[in-house]
Amino acid sequence: MAEKIPATRGERVAISYKMPPNIYEKVNKLVYEEKKFSTVSDCITQALLSFVDNHHDMGQFKELFKDYMSSDEGRELMKDMMKEVLLDVLSHQKIDAKDAKGNS
């Protein structure tokens, strides 16, 4: 999960991501070496969008998301699911630079 570090007015907000070392290395490579994404946040966002686009009907996803978010238990389940999705996508899926730019 991301942790926001408080900023005063007019300052940038730094976000710290906790992730396994192998995922951290892959994200850093995509962002800083291969320059496929402008930021770590963009890389993670594109990975999640790619997963949703490739694995679920968006209408169904929106309805399920609303249902899960309507309860505390559902929100906790959703956090766990999103963490698993993020790890799965970044571990196993190759995202083309062309696809990443097309989703921006």
Backbone torsions as a table, in degrees:
resi	resn	phi	psi	omega
1	MET	NA	154.0	-179.7
2	ALA	-87.2	143.1	175.5
3	GLU	-117.4	125.8	178.8
4	LYS	-88.1	134.5	175.8
5	ILE	-99.1	121.8	-173.8
6	PRO	-57.3	143.0	178.2
7	ALA	-125.1	150.6	174.7
8	THR	-86.0	172.1	-175.7
9	ARG	-54.9	130.5	176.7
10	GLY	85.0	-1.0	179.9
11	GLU	-100.8	157.8	174.5
12	ARG	-73.3	154.3	176.2
13	VAL	-103.5	124.5	177.6
14	ALA	-88.1	139.2	178.2
15	ILE	-120.6	129.9	179.4
16	SER	-105.9	126.7	179.4
17	TYR	-106.0	132.8	174.9
18	LYS	-99.0	119.0	-180.0
19	MET	-150.7	156.8	178.4
20	PRO	-59.7	150.9	-177.2
21	PRO	-54.4	-40.0	-178.7
22	ASN	-66.5	-35.0	177.5
23	ILE	-72.1	-42.2	178.6
24	TYR	-57.6	-44.8	179.8
25	GLU	-63.4	-42.1	-179.4
26	LYS	-66.1	-43.9	179.0
27	VAL	-62.6	-46.5	179.2
28	ASN	-60.2	-40.2	179.1
29	LYS	-63.4	-45.8	-180.0
30	LEU	-63.3	-38.5	-175.6
31	VAL	-84.0	-49.5	-169.4
32	TYR	-96.2	-32.8	-179.0
33	GLU	-92.8	-52.8	-177.4
34	GLU	-84.2	-15.0	178.7
35	LYS	51.9	41.5	177.7
36	LYS	-81.9	-20.0	179.4
37	PHE	-134.6	150.6	-177.8
38	SER	-79.6	-29.4	-179.7
39	THR	-143.0	165.4	175.5
40	VAL	-63.1	-42.2	179.0
41	SER	-59.3	-41.4	179.0
42	ASP	-63.2	-41.9	179.1
43	CYS	-60.2	-47.6	-179.2
44	ILE	-65.5	-43.6	178.8
45	THR	-60.3	-45.8	-179.6
46	GLN	-65.0	-36.3	177.7
47	ALA	-63.8	-43.7	179.2
48	LEU	-66.8	-42.7	177.7
49	LEU	-61.5	-41.9	179.2
50	SER	-62.0	-42.9	179.2
51	PHE	-61.6	-48.1	-178.8
52	VAL	-62.4	-45.8	-179.6
53	ASP	-61.1	-36.6	-175.0
54	ASN	-89.4	-16.8	-172.2
55	HIS	-121.7	-11.7	-175.6
56	HIS	-142.8	147.6	169.3
57	ASP	-70.9	128.4	-174.7
58	MET	-60.2	-38.8	178.8
59	GLY	-60.2	-45.4	178.5
60	GLN	-64.2	-41.5	-179.3
61	PHE	-61.6	-44.7	-179.8
62	LYS	-61.5	-42.7	179.5
63	GLU	-65.0	-46.3	178.5
64	LEU	-62.1	-40.2	179.9
65	PHE	-61.2	-45.4	178.5
66	LYS	-60.5	-43.4	179.5
67	ASP	-62.0	-46.8	-179.6
68	TYR	-63.7	-40.1	-174.9
69	MET	-76.7	-6.3	-178.5
70	SER	-81.2	-6.3	178.9
71	SER	-137.5	156.6	177.9
72	ASP	-61.6	-42.7	179.8
73	GLU	-62.2	-41.4	178.8
74	GLY	-64.6	-40.1	178.4
75	ARG	-64.1	-40.5	177.5
76	GLU	-65.1	-42.7	177.6
77	LEU	-61.2	-42.7	-179.6
78	MET	-63.6	-40.4	177.6
79	LYS	-59.0	-46.7	-179.8
80	ASP	-64.1	-42.3	179.8
81	MET	-64.1	-43.5	-178.8
82	MET	-65.3	-36.5	177.5
83	LYS	-63.8	-44.8	178.6
84	GLU	-63.5	-41.4	179.3
85	VAL	-61.8	-46.5	-179.5
86	LEU	-59.5	-47.1	179.2
87	LEU	-62.7	-41.9	-180.0
88	ASP	-64.1	-47.8	-177.3
89	VAL	-64.1	-46.5	-177.5
90	LEU	-73.0	-22.4	179.7
91	SER	-83.3	-36.2	-169.1
92	HIS	-119.1	-16.3	-173.0
93	GLN	-105.9	133.8	176.0
94	LYS	-96.2	125.3	-179.7
95	ILE	-105.0	121.9	178.5
96	ASP	-71.4	145.5	178.0
97	ALA	-59.6	-36.7	-179.9
98	LYS	-62.5	-43.4	178.7
99	ASP	-65.3	-40.0	-179.1
100	ALA	-63.7	-42.4	179.7
101	LYS	-70.3	-32.8	-179.7
102	GLY	-68.7	-26.6	-179.9
103	ASN	-88.8	-7.4	-177.7
104	SER	-75.4	NA	NA
